[in-house]
């Protein structure tokens, strides 16, 4: 399938512009005051749910599932959950059928409705090895991968009647993005709060957490309320396509979004938080044996990929197709992969390979006769063993 791609300006994280620095201080003070009042009075009365793509724009696709259909299903399910439990909350869809909606119109729908929350639902695409969920708020991308996600989602303007000419007046320079963030600081803070709750629920369920990120999405740039864009998973990954392309998977994701929404609502409206209602993951992952025995004597390097206060199940999504070693330290369960006796370079190469696959928190650890030791001590021991 041919994909359109509109090149966005490359945003840098910092700016040397003195004017922006002064403006930052002004807006910081001004919106700090507004933010306090907003926190006290905020109530969620209207939610706009935006199913990505639609109509002549199918979005990304896998072997059988396409983004526009998967996102519409999750959007409608999420909206029904909100309406069922909170009938006083008005739920508006940017689309409730397979139609093409321009990016700017999606934002306009939310702005005209004076929405209190804008939830944009998408699916991701990359290499077959990439997987996991990530939630975006408006901001400056920090990596090329984040820029590419924004470029792909923004690229649909090429399908609009004017080929995206209306967006030429939108300034997406570094300084403009920073100023826009400052103007919407109150909403950005809440966007990040909601995004964090979304990712927390996805992670509890067993989805790989790729984190809360920032990028220059046009649809988020034009909204004037707390807004997030959820990348629910990679349709280019066989397992994730199977999950997101199924009715059960779509229902699970909608339920997790609803739990996050409810916790966010309760927090900003100063209500008691709801009990967790996380179901057993439906992902059909292979059962992975977790090695808890210290069966590797001497000096061994491994790559740690996860830690948790609670013992993780064998079917945890992040352990797919990996031989996992579990150990406990400081009342935490920690999980490693790879066994590299006296070979820190081999462990580093394995770590880099895992980072490329999306294990963003991977790092090298060392053990001596099954006991965790510092890397510095391990390197010295390894050097002595070579002599």
C-alpha positions in Angstrom: 0.0 0.0 0.0 1.2 3.5 -0.8 1.6 5.7 2.2 1.6 9.5 2.0 4.2 11.3 4.0 4.3 15.0 4.7 7.7 16.2 5.9 7.5 18.1 9.2 10.1 20.6 10.4 12.7 19.0 12.7 12.1 20.3 16.2 15.0 20.6 18.6 14.4 20.2 22.2 15.9 23.5 23.3 16.0 26.9 21.8 18.6 29.7 22.1 16.0 32.3 21.3 16.2 34.9 24.1 12.7 36.1 23.3 11.3 32.6 24.0 13.1 32.4 27.3 11.6 35.7 28.5 8.2 34.7 27.2 8.5 31.4 29.1 8.8 33.2 32.4 5.8 35.4 31.7 3.6 32.4 30.7 4.9 30.3 33.5 3.8 32.8 36.1 0.5 33.6 34.4 -0.6 30.1 33.8 0.6 28.9 37.1 -2.1 31.1 38.6 -4.7 29.9 36.1 -3.7 26.3 36.6 -4.5 26.5 40.4 -8.0 27.8 39.7 -8.5 25.2 36.9 -7.6 22.4 39.2 -10.2 23.5 41.7 -13.1 24.0 39.3 -12.5 21.4 36.6 -15.3 18.9 35.8 -15.7 16.7 32.9 -18.9 17.4 31.1 -18.0 16.7 27.5 -15.6 14.1 26.0 -14.7 14.0 22.3 -13.4 10.7 21.0 -11.5 10.7 17.7 -11.1 7.4 15.8 -8.1 8.0 13.6 -8.2 7.9 9.8 -11.4 6.7 8.0 -13.0 6.6 4.6 -10.4 7.0 1.8 -7.7 7.1 4.4 -7.2 3.5 5.8 -4.2 4.4 7.9 -1.6 1.7 8.5 -2.4 -2.0 8.1 -1.1 -5.5 8.9 -1.9 -8.7 7.1 -5.6 -8.5 7.7 -6.4 -5.5 10.0 -6.4 -1.8 9.0 -6.1 1.1 11.3 -9.3 3.0 10.5 -11.5 0.0 11.4 -9.6 -1.0 14.5 -9.6 2.5 15.9 -13.3 3.1 15.1 -14.3 -0.1 17.0 -12.2 0.9 20.1 -13.6 4.5 20.0 -17.2 3.4 19.9 -16.7 0.9 22.7 -14.9 3.5 24.8 -17.7 5.9 24.3 -20.4 3.4 25.2 -18.6 2.6 28.4 -18.5 6.2 29.4 -22.1 6.9 28.5 -23.3 3.7 30.3 -21.6 4.6 33.7 -21.8 8.4 33.4 -24.9 9.4 31.4 -24.5 13.0 32.4 -21.2 13.2 30.4 -21.8 14.1 26.8 -19.8 11.9 24.5 -19.1 13.1 20.9 -17.4 11.1 18.2 -15.5 12.9 15.4 -16.7 10.0 13.3 -19.0 7.0 14.2 -18.8 5.4 10.7 -16.2 4.8 8.0 -15.9 8.4 6.6 -13.0 10.7 6.0 -12.7 13.7 8.4 -10.0 16.4 7.9 -7.5 16.8 10.7 -8.5 20.4 11.4 -12.1 19.4 11.5 -11.4 16.8 14.1 -10.0 19.5 16.3 -12.7 21.9 15.4 -15.4 19.4 16.6 -13.8 19.3 20.0 -13.3 23.1 20.2 -16.9 23.8 19.1 -18.2 21.4 21.7 -16.0 23.1 24.4 -14.9 19.6 25.3 -13.1 18.9 28.6 -11.1 16.0 27.1 -10.0 15.0 23.6 -9.0 11.3 23.1 -7.5 10.4 19.7 -7.1 6.7 19.1 -4.6 5.3 16.6 -2.6 2.2 15.7 1.1 2.2 14.9 3.3 0.8 12.2 7.1 0.1 12.0 9.2 -3.0 11.6 7.8 -6.4 12.5 9.8 -6.4 15.7 8.3 -3.2 17.1 5.5 -3.6 19.6 3.8 -1.9 22.6 1.6 1.1 23.4 2.6 4.7 23.7 0.6 7.9 24.3 1.4 11.3 22.9 0.8 14.8 24.0 1.7 18.0 22.1 5.4 18.9 22.3 8.8 18.6 20.7 9.9 15.2 19.7 13.0 13.8 21.3 13.8 11.1 18.9 13.6 10.4 15.2 11.1 7.6 15.9 8.8 10.0 17.6 9.0 12.4 14.6 8.3 9.6 12.2 5.1 8.7 14.1 3.9 12.3 13.9 4.8 12.5 10.2 2.8 9.4 9.4 -0.3 10.6 11.3 0.0 14.1 9.9 0.5 12.8 6.3 -3.3 12.4 5.7 -3.5 16.1 4.9 -2.3 15.1 1.4 -5.7 13.4 1.0 -7.7 16.5 1.8 -9.3 18.5 -1.0 -6.7 21.3 -0.8 -3.8 18.9 -0.4 -3.1 20.4 3.0 -2.8 24.0 1.9 -4.8 25.2 4.8 -2.1 24.0 7.2 0.6 26.2 5.6 -0.2 29.0 8.0 0.4 26.7 11.0 3.9 27.5 12.4 5.5 24.3 13.7 8.9 25.8 14.3 10.6 25.0 17.6 9.8 28.4 19.1 6.1 28.2 18.0 5.7 24.8 19.6 7.2 26.0 22.8 4.9 29.1 22.9 1.9 26.9 22.1 2.8 24.6 25.0 3.0 27.6 27.3 -0.3 29.0 26.1 -1.9 25.6 26.8 0.1 24.8 29.9 -2.9 24.1 32.0 -4.3 21.6 29.5 -0.8 20.1 28.8 -0.4 19.3 32.4 -3.7 17.5 32.4 -2.9 15.8 29.1 0.3 14.3 30.6 -1.6 13.2 33.7 -4.2 11.4 31.6 -1.5 9.9 29.4 0.3 8.5 32.4 -2.8 6.8 33.6 -3.4 5.3 30.2 0.0 3.9 30.0 -0.2 2.6 33.6 -3.3 0.6 32.8 -1.9 -0.8 29.6 1.2 -1.9 31.5 -0.8 -3.6 34.3 -2.7 -5.5 31.6 0.6 -6.9 30.2 1.1 -4.6 27.2 4.6 -3.3 26.7 4.8 0.2 27.9 6.7 2.5 25.4 5.9 5.5 27.6 4.3 9.0 27.4 5.9 11.0 24.6 5.7 14.3 22.9 5.5 15.2 19.2 4.0 17.8 16.8 0.7 16.3 15.9 -1.5 18.7 14.0 -4.7 17.4 15.5 -3.3 18.1 19.0 -1.9 21.4 18.1 -5.3 22.8 17.3 -7.3 21.6 20.3 -7.8 23.8 23.3 -8.4 21.2 26.0 -6.5 18.3 27.6 -5.7 16.1 24.6 -3.9 12.8 24.0 -3.2 10.6 21.0 -3.0 6.9 21.8 -1.0 4.5 19.7 -2.6 1.3 20.8 -0.1 -1.1 19.2 1.6 -2.1 16.0 -0.4 -3.7 13.3 2.8 -4.6 11.6 3.6 -6.9 14.5 1.9 -10.3 14.1 0.9 -10.8 17.7 -0.3 -7.2 18.2 -2.3 -7.3 14.9 -4.0 -10.5 16.2 -4.9 -8.8 19.4 -6.0 -5.4 18.1 -7.8 -7.0 15.1 -10.0 -9.1 17.4 -13.2 -8.0 19.0 -11.9 -9.2 22.4 -8.7 -7.2 22.0 -10.6 -4.1 21.0 -12.9 -4.5 24.0 -10.0 -5.0 26.3 -8.3 -1.8 25.1 -11.5 0.2 25.4 -12.0 -1.1 28.9 -8.4 -0.1 29.9 -8.9 3.4 28.4 -12.1 3.7 30.4 -10.4 2.7 33.7 -7.7 5.3 33.0 -10.4 7.9 32.1 -12.3 7.1 35.4 -9.2 7.5 37.5 -8.3 10.7 35.8 -11.9 12.1 36.2 -11.9 11.1 39.9 -8.6 12.7 40.5 -9.4 16.1 38.9 -12.9 16.2 40.4 -11.4 15.1 43.8 -13.4 11.9 43.9 -12.3 8.6 45.5 -10.4 6.5 43.0 -12.1 3.4 41.6 -10.9 -0.2 42.3 -8.7 -1.8 39.6 -10.7 -4.1 37.4 -7.9 -5.5 35.3 -8.8 -8.7 33.5 -6.4 -11.5 32.6 -4.6 -10.6 29.4 -6.1 -12.3 26.3 -2.9 -12.2 24.3 -2.0 -15.7 23.3 1.6 -15.5 24.2 3.7 -18.7 24.5 4.4 -19.8 28.0 7.9 -18.7 29.0 9.9 -20.5 31.7 11.4 -18.1 34.1 14.7 -19.2 35.5 15.1 -18.4 39.2 18.0 -20.7 39.9 21.5 -19.5 40.3 22.7 -22.1 37.8 25.5 -19.9 36.3 28.5 -19.9 38.6 31.3 -17.4 38.4 31.0 -14.0 36.8 28.0 -13.5 34.5 26.6 -10.5 32.7 23.0 -10.2 31.8 20.6 -7.6 30.4 17.9 -6.4 32.7 14.6 -5.5 30.9 12.0 -5.1 33.6 11.3 -4.7 37.3 8.1 -4.8 39.3 6.9 -4.7 42.9 4.7 -7.7 42.1 5.8 -11.0 40.6 5.1 -11.0 36.9 3.3 -13.9 35.2 5.0 -16.2 32.8 2.8 -14.9 30.0 3.8 -11.3 30.5 3.9 -9.7 27.1 7.4 -8.2 27.4 8.8 -11.7 27.9 7.6 -13.0 24.6 10.1 -15.4 22.9 12.7 -14.7 25.6 14.5 -16.9 28.1 14.0 -14.8 31.3 16.0 -14.9 34.5 14.3 -13.6 37.6 15.9 -12.3 40.8 14.8 -10.2 43.8 16.5 -7.1 45.2 15.3 -4.4 47.5 11.8 -5.9 47.6 11.5 -5.7 43.8 11.3 -8.5 41.3 13.7 -8.0 38.4 14.0 -9.7 35.1 17.0 -10.3 32.8 17.7 -12.0 29.6 20.9 -13.4 28.1 23.8 -15.1 29.8 27.3 -13.8 29.1 30.0 -15.4 31.3 33.0 -13.0 31.6 31.8 -11.2 28.5 30.5 -7.6 29.1 31.0 -6.7 25.4 28.6 -9.5 24.4 26.1 -8.3 27.0 26.4 -4.7 25.6 25.7 -5.9 22.0 22.6 -7.8 23.3 21.4 -4.7 25.1 21.7 -2.6 22.0 19.8 -5.2 20.0 17.0 -5.1 22.7 16.9 -1.3 22.6 16.3 -1.4 18.8 13.4 -3.8 19.4 11.8 -1.3 21.8 13.1 -2.4 25.2 13.8 1.2 26.2 14.9 0.5 29.8 17.4 -2.3 28.9 20.7 -2.1 30.7 23.6 -4.5 31.6 23.9 -6.0 35.1 26.4 -8.4 36.6 26.3 -11.4 38.9 29.0 -13.2 40.8 28.0 -16.7 41.8 24.4 -15.7 41.5 24.7 -12.5 43.5 24.2 -9.1 41.9 27.4 -6.9 42.0 28.2 -3.5 40.6 29.3 -3.2 37.0 32.6 -1.5 38.0 33.5 -4.5 40.3 32.5 -6.9 37.5 34.7 -5.2 34.9 37.7 -5.4 37.2 37.0 -9.0 37.9 36.7 -9.7 34.2 40.0 -8.0 33.5 41.7 -10.1 36.2 40.2 -13.3 34.7 41.7 -12.4 31.3 45.3 -12.2 32.7 
